[in-house]
Amino acid sequence: MGSSGVGKTTLLNRLIGDERHATSSVREDDHRGRHTTTHRHLERLESGAMLIDTPGMRELALLGVESGLDETFGETV
Protein backbone atom coordinates (compact mmCIF):
# COMPACT_ATOMS: atom_id res chain seq x y z
CA MET A 1 0.00 0.00 0.00
CA GLY A 2 1.34 3.42 -0.82
CA SER A 3 0.76 6.78 -2.40
CA SER A 4 -0.12 7.19 -6.04
CA GLY A 5 2.88 7.13 -8.38
CA VAL A 6 5.52 5.90 -5.90
CA GLY A 7 6.49 2.81 -7.91
CA LYS A 8 4.51 -0.07 -6.42
CA THR A 9 3.84 -1.66 -9.82
CA THR A 10 7.40 -1.02 -11.00
CA LEU A 11 8.65 -2.89 -7.92
CA LEU A 12 6.23 -5.74 -8.60
CA ASN A 13 7.45 -6.00 -12.21
CA ARG A 14 11.05 -6.22 -10.96
CA LEU A 15 10.14 -8.93 -8.46
CA ILE A 16 8.43 -11.08 -11.11
CA GLY A 17 11.22 -10.38 -13.64
CA ASP A 18 8.83 -9.23 -16.38
CA GLU A 19 7.23 -5.95 -17.48
CA ARG A 20 3.81 -7.62 -17.19
CA HIS A 21 1.97 -4.65 -15.72
CA ALA A 22 1.78 -1.16 -17.25
CA THR A 23 3.80 1.63 -15.66
CA SER A 24 4.49 5.24 -16.63
CA SER A 25 7.64 7.33 -16.56
CA VAL A 26 8.07 10.15 -14.08
CA ARG A 27 6.78 13.61 -15.02
CA GLU A 28 9.35 15.91 -16.57
CA ASP A 29 8.29 19.07 -14.73
CA ASP A 30 8.51 17.80 -11.14
CA HIS A 31 10.13 14.33 -11.49
CA ARG A 32 7.26 12.68 -9.63
CA GLY A 33 5.59 9.39 -10.52
CA ARG A 34 2.31 9.08 -12.39
CA HIS A 35 -0.83 7.25 -11.32
CA THR A 36 -1.13 4.33 -13.78
CA THR A 37 -2.67 1.29 -12.03
CA THR A 38 -6.48 1.35 -12.17
CA HIS A 39 -7.41 -2.02 -10.62
CA ARG A 40 -6.20 -4.46 -7.99
CA HIS A 41 -4.56 -7.71 -8.95
CA LEU A 42 -2.97 -10.60 -7.09
CA GLU A 43 0.38 -11.83 -8.35
CA ARG A 44 2.05 -15.09 -7.27
CA LEU A 45 5.85 -14.98 -7.27
CA GLU A 46 8.02 -17.99 -8.17
CA SER A 47 8.86 -18.36 -4.47
CA GLY A 48 5.16 -18.91 -3.72
CA ALA A 49 4.76 -15.49 -2.09
CA MET A 50 1.73 -13.50 -3.18
CA LEU A 51 1.52 -9.73 -3.64
CA ILE A 52 -1.50 -7.56 -4.26
CA ASP A 53 -0.88 -4.52 -6.46
CA THR A 54 -3.38 -1.76 -5.78
CA PRO A 55 -4.04 1.69 -7.20
CA GLY A 56 -2.34 4.40 -5.15
CA MET A 57 -3.92 6.02 -2.15
CA ARG A 58 -4.58 9.72 -2.46
CA GLU A 59 -5.48 10.07 1.21
CA LEU A 60 -5.31 7.83 4.25
CA ALA A 61 -6.95 8.76 7.54
CA LEU A 62 -7.33 7.18 10.95
CA LEU A 63 -10.83 7.27 12.39
CA GLY A 64 -11.53 7.07 16.11
CA VAL A 65 -7.84 7.26 16.98
CA GLU A 66 -8.20 8.92 20.37
CA SER A 67 -10.82 6.56 21.77
CA GLY A 68 -9.16 3.54 20.14
CA LEU A 69 -5.76 4.34 21.64
CA ASP A 70 -7.26 4.88 25.08
CA GLU A 71 -9.17 1.60 24.90
CA THR A 72 -6.18 -0.38 23.62
CA PHE A 73 -3.36 1.23 25.56
CA GLY A 74 -5.06 2.54 28.69
CA GLU A 75 -2.66 3.73 31.37
CA THR A 76 -2.51 1.67 34.53
CA VAL A 77 -1.46 3.19 37.82
Buried (B, 14 or more C-beta within 10 A) or exposed (E): EEBBBBBBBBBBBEBBEEEEBEBEEEEEEEEEBEEBBEEEEEBEEEEEEEBEBBBBEEEEEEEEEEEEEEEEEEEEE
